[in-house]
Amino acid sequence: MKNPYQLPVQISNDFNLKSVATVYELSHHDMIYIYHHLKIGQTVQLITEGTNLKGDIRYKVLYKNFTLGYVYLGGFFKNYYEANSELFATINSIQKDRYMPVKELDIEVCIVRLKNVS
């Protein structure tokens, strides 16, 4: 009998590793001009802007050239992001009050396919 919980032997070619990150400093930039256009599933651009004190990579989050805030990608995923000066992510969740700018914004960053090592 085959074990239904057995992991596949090889990684699928369409396997992507994703991480969810919170966008910080939402009220410090262009959010008041663009918040009413943001919807779950839309694409945002991330451009590297150095690191923080812990060594996590700091990315500026842009939507149509408007700065929304910054995300910090570190820990386990840091090595996957270091070589990328520009990434793309999708909006995962938005929290706001009616007719007010966004209070919380989470994005889902997708790491490019992992390489098969044999």
KEVOSE-416714 format. One record per residue (C-alpha): residue in one letter; x, y, z. Coordinates in steps of 0.2 Angstrom, whole numbers, padded with zeros to 4 digits, always signed. Layout:
<atoms>
AXYZ/...
</atoms>
This chain:
<atoms>
M+0000+0000+0000/K+0007+0017-0005/N+0009+0030+0009/P-0002+0045+0005/Y+0009+0057+0015/Q+0025+0052+0006/L+0034+0067-0002/P+0037+0067-0020/V+0055+0063-0025/Q+0058+0078-0036/I+0053+0096-0035/S+0040+0101-0048/N+0046+0113-0062/D+0032+0126-0057/F+0037+0125-0038/N+0039+0143-0031/L+0043+0147-0013/K+0033+0162-0006/S+0034+0173+0009/V+0022+0186+0016/A+0029+0202+0022/T+0021+0217+0031/V+0024+0234+0023/Y+0030+0247+0036/E+0030+0266+0036/L+0013+0267+0026/S+0009+0285+0033/H+0026+0292+0028/H+0025+0292+0009/D+0013+0292-0005/M-0001+0281+0002/I-0013+0296+0004/Y-0013+0298-0015/I-0015+0280-0021/Y-0024+0270-0007/H-0040+0270-0016/H-0033+0261-0031/L-0025+0246-0021/K-0034+0229-0022/I-0029+0212-0017/G-0020+0203-0030/Q-0012+0218-0038/T+0007+0218-0042/V+0019+0230-0033/Q+0037+0232-0037/L+0051+0231-0024/I+0068+0240-0026/T+0082+0237-0014/E+0087+0251-0002/G+0101+0243+0009/T+0099+0234+0025/N+0093+0238+0043/L+0103+0235+0059/K+0099+0217+0059/G+0106+0214+0042/D+0089+0211+0034/I+0087+0218+0016/R+0076+0233+0015/Y+0065+0235+0000/K+0055+0250-0006/V+0038+0245-0011/L+0031+0254-0026/Y+0014+0254-0035/K+0014+0264-0051/N+0029+0273-0046/F+0021+0279-0029/T+0030+0274-0014/L+0019+0264-0002/G+0032+0260+0011/Y+0046+0247+0015/V+0048+0229+0018/Y+0062+0220+0027/L+0066+0202+0020/G+0078+0192+0031/G+0080+0177+0041/F+0079+0160+0031/F+0074+0169+0015/K+0088+0182+0015/N+0100+0172+0005/Y+0086+0170-0009/Y+0083+0188-0010/E+0101+0195-0009/A+0105+0194-0028/N+0089+0203-0033/S+0089+0222-0033/E+0072+0222-0040/L+0057+0210-0036/F+0039+0209-0039/A+0025+0204-0026/T+0006+0204-0025/I-0005+0212-0012/N-0010+0199+0000/S-0021+0208+0012/I-0027+0226+0015/Q-0034+0233+0031/K-0042+0250+0031/D-0057+0260+0037/R-0069+0267+0025/Y-0064+0282+0015/M-0047+0282+0025/P-0029+0277+0019/V-0023+0260+0022/K-0018+0255+0040/E-0010+0238+0036/L-0004+0230+0020/D+0004+0213+0018/I+0012+0207+0002/E+0017+0190-0005/V+0034+0189-0012/C+0038+0175-0023/I+0055+0168-0025/V+0061+0163-0042/R+0061+0144-0045/L+0073+0134-0034/K+0087+0125-0044/N+0086+0106-0044/V+0103+0099-0037/S+0107+0081-0039/
</atoms>
